[in-house]
Amino acid sequence: MIKIEEKLFQNRYRVDEGRPHIQISDPQVCADDCKTQSCTFACPAACYAKDEAGGVVLTTDGCLECGTCRVICSEYRNVDWSYPRGGHGILFKFG
């Protein structure tokens, strides 16, 4: 059985240095208001992680640009998301 991590490894990601296409609008909202921090387990690329202070840390490298974070955070609307510039972002190997 093939694991999802093995499938994701097939793709490549081209980082757009200094211009992330996703940002957390207000990190304090993640720490204080959002009790579930669903983005930390719903993101298929594991771009979101809990930090020691109870907040959420975002690492955009490897983002699949699926939009799950925007949907899961719709209550707080705390994710600023746009498509990466041309030639950057996810480069799917099989399609």
C-alpha positions as a Markdown table, in Angstrom:
| # | Residue | x | y | z |
|---|---|---|---|---|
| 1 | Met | 0.0 | 0.0 | 0.0 |
| 2 | Ile | 1.4 | 3.4 | -1.0 |
| 3 | Lys | 1.3 | 6.1 | 1.6 |
| 4 | Ile | 0.2 | 9.7 | 0.8 |
| 5 | Glu | 3.6 | 11.0 | 1.8 |
| 6 | Glu | 5.2 | 8.9 | -1.0 |
| 7 | Lys | 2.7 | 10.3 | -3.5 |
| 8 | Leu | 3.3 | 13.9 | -2.4 |
| 9 | Phe | 7.0 | 13.4 | -2.7 |
| 10 | Gln | 6.5 | 12.9 | -6.5 |
| 11 | Asn | 5.6 | 16.6 | -6.8 |
| 12 | Arg | 8.0 | 19.5 | -6.6 |
| 13 | Tyr | 7.5 | 22.9 | -5.2 |
| 14 | Arg | 9.3 | 26.1 | -6.5 |
| 15 | Val | 9.5 | 28.6 | -3.6 |
| 16 | Asp | 8.9 | 32.3 | -4.5 |
| 17 | Glu | 11.4 | 33.8 | -2.0 |
| 18 | Gly | 10.0 | 36.7 | -0.1 |
| 19 | Arg | 6.5 | 36.5 | -1.7 |
| 20 | Pro | 4.5 | 33.8 | 0.1 |
| 21 | His | 1.1 | 33.2 | -1.5 |
| 22 | Ile | -0.5 | 32.3 | 1.8 |
| 23 | Gln | -0.3 | 34.2 | 5.1 |
| 24 | Ile | -2.0 | 34.1 | 8.4 |
| 25 | Ser | -3.7 | 37.5 | 8.7 |
| 26 | Asp | -3.5 | 37.8 | 12.5 |
| 27 | Pro | -1.6 | 35.1 | 14.4 |
| 28 | Gln | -3.3 | 36.2 | 17.6 |
| 29 | Val | -6.6 | 34.9 | 16.3 |
| 30 | Cys | -5.2 | 31.4 | 15.9 |
| 31 | Ala | -3.8 | 31.5 | 19.5 |
| 32 | Asp | -6.7 | 33.1 | 21.3 |
| 33 | Asp | -10.0 | 32.6 | 19.3 |
| 34 | Cys | -9.6 | 29.4 | 17.3 |
| 35 | Lys | -10.0 | 26.5 | 19.7 |
| 36 | Thr | -9.8 | 23.6 | 17.2 |
| 37 | Gln | -6.9 | 24.9 | 15.0 |
| 38 | Ser | -8.3 | 22.6 | 12.3 |
| 39 | Cys | -5.8 | 23.8 | 9.8 |
| 40 | Thr | -3.1 | 21.9 | 11.7 |
| 41 | Phe | -4.6 | 18.5 | 10.8 |
| 42 | Ala | -6.8 | 19.3 | 7.7 |
| 43 | Cys | -4.0 | 20.6 | 5.4 |
| 44 | Pro | -3.0 | 17.6 | 3.2 |
| 45 | Ala | 0.5 | 19.0 | 2.8 |
| 46 | Ala | 0.9 | 19.7 | 6.6 |
| 47 | Cys | 1.8 | 23.3 | 6.1 |
| 48 | Tyr | 0.3 | 24.3 | 9.4 |
| 49 | Ala | 1.6 | 23.3 | 12.8 |
| 50 | Lys | 0.9 | 24.2 | 16.4 |
| 51 | Asp | 3.7 | 26.1 | 18.2 |
| 52 | Glu | 4.7 | 26.0 | 21.9 |
| 53 | Ala | 2.8 | 29.3 | 22.6 |
| 54 | Gly | -0.5 | 27.8 | 21.5 |
| 55 | Gly | -0.5 | 29.5 | 18.1 |
| 56 | Val | -0.2 | 28.2 | 14.6 |
| 57 | Val | 2.9 | 28.4 | 12.4 |
| 58 | Leu | 2.6 | 28.3 | 8.6 |
| 59 | Thr | 5.3 | 27.0 | 6.2 |
| 60 | Thr | 4.2 | 27.5 | 2.6 |
| 61 | Asp | 6.9 | 25.3 | 1.1 |
| 62 | Gly | 5.1 | 22.2 | -0.3 |
| 63 | Cys | 1.6 | 23.8 | -0.4 |
| 64 | Leu | -0.7 | 22.0 | -2.8 |
| 65 | Glu | -2.8 | 25.1 | -3.5 |
| 66 | Cys | -5.9 | 23.2 | -2.8 |
| 67 | Gly | -7.6 | 25.9 | -0.7 |
| 68 | Thr | -8.4 | 23.6 | 2.3 |
| 69 | Cys | -7.1 | 26.2 | 4.7 |
| 70 | Arg | -9.4 | 28.9 | 3.3 |
| 71 | Val | -12.4 | 26.6 | 3.7 |
| 72 | Ile | -11.5 | 25.3 | 7.2 |
| 73 | Cys | -10.8 | 28.8 | 8.4 |
| 74 | Ser | -14.0 | 30.3 | 7.0 |
| 75 | Glu | -15.3 | 31.2 | 10.5 |
| 76 | Tyr | -12.4 | 33.5 | 11.2 |
| 77 | Arg | -11.3 | 34.4 | 7.7 |
| 78 | Asn | -7.7 | 34.5 | 9.0 |
| 79 | Val | -6.0 | 33.2 | 5.9 |
| 80 | Asp | -4.8 | 35.5 | 3.1 |
| 81 | Trp | -4.5 | 33.2 | 0.1 |
| 82 | Ser | -3.7 | 33.9 | -3.6 |
| 83 | Tyr | -2.2 | 32.0 | -6.4 |
| 84 | Pro | 1.5 | 32.1 | -6.6 |
| 85 | Arg | 3.2 | 34.0 | -9.4 |
| 86 | Gly | 3.7 | 32.0 | -12.7 |
| 87 | Gly | 6.4 | 29.4 | -12.5 |
| 88 | His | 6.2 | 29.2 | -8.7 |
| 89 | Gly | 4.3 | 27.0 | -6.3 |
| 90 | Ile | 3.4 | 23.4 | -6.8 |
| 91 | Leu | 4.7 | 21.5 | -9.9 |
| 92 | Phe | 2.7 | 18.4 | -10.3 |
| 93 | Lys | 4.6 | 15.5 | -11.8 |
| 94 | Phe | 1.6 | 13.6 | -13.1 |
| 95 | Gly | -0.7 | 16.3 | -14.4 |
